[in-house]
Amino acid sequence: MVMATGIIAVAAAQQDLTWMAEGLYVIAAAAYVVLAVLLAARLVIAPSLIAADITSHAKGFAFLTTVAGTNVLGSASGIVHGWWTLAWWLWWVSLALWAVCLYSTLFAVVLKGPKPDLGHGINGTWFLLTVATESVVVLGALLLPRHPSDLLAFVLLAAFLLGLVLYLIVMTMVFFRWTFLELDPTEADPPAWIAAGAVAITVLAGSNLLTVQPTSDRIERLAPFSEGIFVLAWATATFWFPLMVAIGIWRHVLNRVPLRYHPSYWALVFPLGMYSAATFRMLGAIDLDGLSWMPRAALAVALAAWSAAFVGLIWQGVDVVRRPFGAPPS
């Protein structure tokens, strides 16, 4: 929710929709605080359950949303309000979260047994390996002109390329899963959309690096290479969206799986908002005007999806409050 709301706030700020960007930022910041408190409480109350989840093939990499959410909120803090000191501190927090969350799960899925088969072990949340890594680059590149450092520039370039490699690894396994193993309609959940979101955030990371190349000779030397990489990422993100829509139609229209609110639907909203923000930034970085309509169109779709998810969240909250204790959801 923080990732989706924060990036749409950034996209709205890019389109000079200041009032919308500020309103969405408030929601994203409030959600971040609430979720951070709940996660801290869960660490205290049920550490064994946290440990079981973070070492799970199916759930472990979902904890990387803490990294991406922190960096998206940091980016929105700087772009929407100019709070770059807050953004700097959030970036450092995200580095610690990245190391802890990523390696806790990675060590477990490699070393711990017994292991599930591919069909049950991998899902769309594995793309958060790329999303989290590239989110570090997205915010770091925005901070680089304010904290010039050749070491920082090198780290950002290395992380940018690492995120791409992680995407290629995960996409290979997921695409094999989609094409050679039977897909159940109840399994085709919104995290599959992160396949598009992961390359979209790679576009934003690369575009941010290219934009700040005058501040770093190291980034400037690799500018043509970086441009080729993020244009490739943009083409890949664009390529995946029709398949994501087709999966949704197959799931909800052809197989009649009820369309009810679930927190995982924020994983559908995030790629749409990220695609808008990334495309806007890419067009500016490569001086291309012919697609200037695309970020606005993507923002409109992202806002519609965000509104539906937010209404679903409120409706579910009201339903929980109204129904008798212990009663099943309506």
C-alpha positions in Angstrom: 0.0 0.0 0.0 2.8 2.4 0.8 4.7 1.5 -2.4 1.6 2.0 -4.5 0.4 5.2 -2.8 3.9 6.8 -2.6 4.8 6.2 -6.3 1.4 7.6 -7.5 2.1 10.6 -5.3 5.4 11.0 -7.2 3.7 10.5 -10.6 1.1 13.1 -9.6 3.9 15.6 -8.7 5.5 15.0 -12.1 2.2 16.1 -13.7 2.0 19.2 -11.4 -1.0 17.8 -9.6 0.3 19.2 -6.3 -2.9 18.8 -4.3 -3.2 15.1 -5.2 0.5 14.4 -4.6 0.3 16.0 -1.1 -2.9 14.1 -0.2 -1.5 10.8 -1.4 1.7 11.4 0.5 -0.2 11.9 3.8 -1.9 8.5 3.2 1.4 6.8 2.3 3.2 8.2 5.4 0.4 7.3 7.7 0.2 3.8 6.3 4.0 3.4 6.7 3.9 4.4 10.4 0.9 2.1 11.1 2.5 -0.9 9.3 5.9 -0.3 11.0 4.2 -0.3 14.4 2.3 -3.5 13.6 5.4 -5.2 12.3 7.4 -4.2 15.4 4.5 -5.5 17.6 4.5 -8.8 15.7 8.2 -9.1 16.2 7.7 -8.8 19.9 4.5 -10.9 20.2 5.2 -13.7 17.8 8.9 -13.8 16.8 8.6 -17.5 15.9 5.9 -16.9 13.4 7.9 -14.0 11.9 10.9 -16.4 11.6 8.8 -19.0 10.0 7.4 -16.6 7.4 10.7 -14.9 6.5 12.4 -18.3 5.9 9.6 -19.5 3.8 9.8 -19.9 0.0 6.3 -18.6 -0.5 6.3 -15.7 2.0 9.9 -14.8 2.7 10.7 -12.3 0.0 7.4 -10.4 0.7 9.3 -8.8 3.6 11.3 -6.8 1.0 8.2 -4.6 0.6 9.6 -2.9 3.7 12.7 -1.9 1.7 10.8 -0.7 -1.4 8.1 1.1 0.7 10.8 2.9 2.7 12.6 4.1 -0.5 9.4 5.1 -2.3 8.3 7.1 0.8 11.8 8.7 0.8 11.5 9.6 -2.9 8.1 11.1 -2.3 9.4 13.0 0.7 12.0 14.7 -1.4 10.0 15.2 -4.7 6.7 16.3 -3.1 7.9 18.3 -0.1 11.6 18.8 -0.6 12.4 16.9 2.6 15.7 15.6 1.5 17.2 15.1 5.0 14.3 12.8 5.8 14.9 11.1 2.5 18.5 10.6 3.3 17.7 8.9 6.6 15.1 6.7 5.1 17.6 5.6 2.4 20.0 4.4 5.2 17.2 2.6 6.9 16.3 0.9 3.6 19.9 -0.4 3.3 19.7 -2.1 6.7 16.3 -3.6 5.8 17.6 -4.8 2.5 20.5 -6.7 4.0 18.4 -8.2 6.8 15.3 -9.2 4.8 17.0 -10.3 1.6 19.7 -12.5 3.1 17.4 -13.9 5.8 15.2 -15.4 3.2 17.9 -16.2 0.6 20.0 -18.2 3.1 16.9 -20.1 4.2 15.6 -21.0 0.7 19.0 -22.2 -0.3 20.1 -24.0 2.8 17.0 -25.1 4.6 15.0 -28.3 3.8 12.7 -29.8 2.9 12.1 -27.7 -0.1 8.8 -27.3 -2.1 8.5 -27.9 -5.8 8.7 -25.0 -8.2 4.9 -24.7 -8.5 4.4 -24.2 -4.8 7.7 -22.5 -3.9 7.9 -19.5 -6.3 5.4 -16.7 -6.9 5.3 -13.0 -7.8 6.8 -11.9 -4.5 10.2 -13.1 -5.7 10.3 -10.1 -8.1 10.7 -8.0 -4.9 14.4 -9.0 -5.1 14.6 -6.7 -8.0 12.1 -4.1 -6.8 13.8 -3.7 -3.4 17.3 -3.5 -5.0 16.3 -1.0 -7.6 14.4 1.1 -5.1 17.7 1.7 -3.3 19.1 3.1 -6.7 16.0 5.2 -7.3 16.3 7.1 -4.1 20.1 7.0 -4.0 20.3 8.7 -7.4 18.0 11.5 -6.3 20.3 12.0 -3.3 23.6 11.8 -5.2 23.7 15.5 -6.3 23.1 16.5 -2.6 25.7 14.0 -1.3 28.4 13.8 -4.1 30.5 10.7 -3.7 32.3 8.5 -6.2 31.8 5.5 -3.9 28.1 6.2 -3.8 27.9 6.5 -7.6 29.7 3.2 -7.9 27.4 1.5 -5.4 24.3 2.8 -7.2 25.6 1.5 -10.6 26.4 -1.9 -9.1 23.0 -2.1 -7.4 21.3 -1.1 -10.7 23.0 -4.0 -12.5 22.4 -6.4 -9.7 18.7 -5.7 -9.8 18.7 -6.5 -13.5 20.5 -9.9 -12.9 18.1 -10.8 -10.1 15.2 -10.1 -12.4 16.6 -12.3 -15.1 17.0 -15.2 -12.6 13.5 -14.9 -11.2 11.8 -14.2 -14.5 13.3 -17.4 -15.9 11.9 -19.5 -13.1 8.5 -17.7 -13.1 8.1 -17.9 -16.9 8.9 -21.6 -16.7 6.2 -22.0 -14.0 3.7 -20.1 -16.1 4.3 -22.0 -19.3 5.0 -25.6 -18.3 3.1 -26.1 -15.1 -0.7 -26.0 -14.7 -1.9 -22.6 -13.5 -4.8 -22.6 -11.2 -7.1 -19.6 -11.3 -6.9 -19.2 -7.5 -3.1 -19.0 -7.7 -2.9 -16.3 -10.3 -3.0 -13.6 -7.7 -2.0 -9.9 -8.2 1.7 -10.3 -7.1 2.2 -11.6 -10.7 1.9 -8.0 -11.7 5.2 -7.3 -9.9 6.8 -8.9 -13.0 6.0 -5.7 -14.8 6.6 -3.5 -11.7 10.1 -4.9 -11.3 11.3 -3.8 -14.7 9.3 -0.5 -14.4 11.3 0.4 -11.3 14.5 -0.6 -13.2 13.5 2.1 -15.8 13.1 4.7 -13.1 16.4 3.7 -11.4 18.3 4.0 -14.7 16.6 7.2 -15.7 17.5 8.8 -12.4 21.1 7.7 -12.8 21.2 9.1 -16.4 19.7 12.4 -15.2 22.4 13.0 -12.5 25.4 12.0 -14.8 26.8 15.6 -14.7 27.5 15.1 -11.0 29.6 11.9 -11.5 32.2 11.1 -14.1 31.7 7.4 -13.4 28.0 7.5 -14.2 28.7 9.7 -17.3 31.1 7.2 -18.7 28.5 4.5 -18.6 25.6 6.7 -19.7 25.1 5.0 -23.2 25.2 1.6 -21.6 22.7 2.6 -18.9 20.3 4.1 -21.4 20.3 0.9 -23.4 19.6 -1.1 -20.3 16.6 1.0 -19.1 15.1 1.2 -22.5 15.3 -2.6 -22.6 13.6 -2.6 -19.2 10.9 -0.2 -20.4 10.1 -2.4 -23.4 9.9 -5.5 -21.2 7.5 -3.8 -18.7 5.3 -2.7 -21.6 5.4 -6.2 -23.1 4.2 -7.8 -19.9 1.1 -5.6 -19.2 -1.2 -7.3 -21.9 -0.4 -10.7 -20.3 -1.2 -9.4 -16.9 -4.5 -8.2 -18.1 -5.2 -11.5 -19.9 -4.5 -13.4 -16.6 -7.0 -11.2 -14.8 -9.7 -11.7 -17.4 -9.0 -15.5 -17.4 -9.2 -15.6 -13.7 -12.2 -13.4 -12.9 -14.3 -13.5 -16.1 -13.7 -17.0 -17.6 -13.1 -18.9 -14.3 -15.4 -16.6 -12.2 -13.1 -16.2 -9.3 -14.9 -13.5 -7.2 -13.2 -10.1 -7.3 -12.9 -9.2 -3.6 -10.5 -6.9 -1.8 -7.3 -8.5 -0.6 -4.1 -6.6 0.5 -2.2 -8.3 -2.4 -4.2 -6.1 -4.8 -1.8 -3.3 -3.9 0.7 -5.3 -5.9 -1.4 -4.6 -9.0 -1.6 -0.9 -8.3 2.1 -0.4 -7.7 3.3 -1.4 -11.2 0.8 0.9 -12.8 1.9 3.9 -10.8 5.6 2.9 -11.2 5.1 2.7 -15.0 3.7 6.2 -15.1 6.5 7.7 -13.0 9.2 5.7 -14.8 8.0 6.5 -18.3 7.9 10.3 -17.4 11.4 10.2 -16.1 12.7 8.1 -19.0 11.3 10.5 -21.6 13.0 13.4 -19.9 16.3 11.6 -19.6 16.4 10.6 -23.3 14.7 13.7 -24.7 11.8 11.9 -26.3 8.6 13.8 -26.8 6.6 11.4 -28.9 5.3 9.4 -26.0 4.5 12.4 -23.7 0.9 11.3 -23.5 1.8 7.9 -22.0 2.6 8.9 -18.4 -0.6 10.8 -18.1 -2.7 7.9 -19.4 -0.9 5.4 -17.1 -1.4 7.7 -14.2 -5.2 7.8 -14.9 -5.3 4.0 -14.9 -3.2 3.8 -11.7 -5.5 6.3 -9.9 -8.5 4.2 -10.9 -6.9 1.1 -9.6 -5.7 2.8 -6.4 -9.2 4.2 -5.7 -10.7 0.7 -6.1 -8.2 -0.8 -3.8 -8.6 2.0 -1.2 -12.4 1.7 -1.2 -12.0 -2.0 -0.8 -9.7 -1.5 2.2 -12.2 0.9 3.8 -15.1 -1.4 3.1 -13.3 -4.3 4.6 -12.4 -2.3 7.7 -16.0 -1.2 8.2 -17.2 -4.9 7.8 -14.7 -6.0 10.4 -15.9 -3.4 12.9 -19.6 -4.1 12.3 -19.7 -7.9 12.4 -19.8 -9.8 15.7 -16.6 -11.0 17.1 -15.6 -14.3 15.6 -18.0 -14.1 12.7 -16.7 -14.9 9.2 -16.3 -11.9 6.8 -19.2 -11.1 4.6 
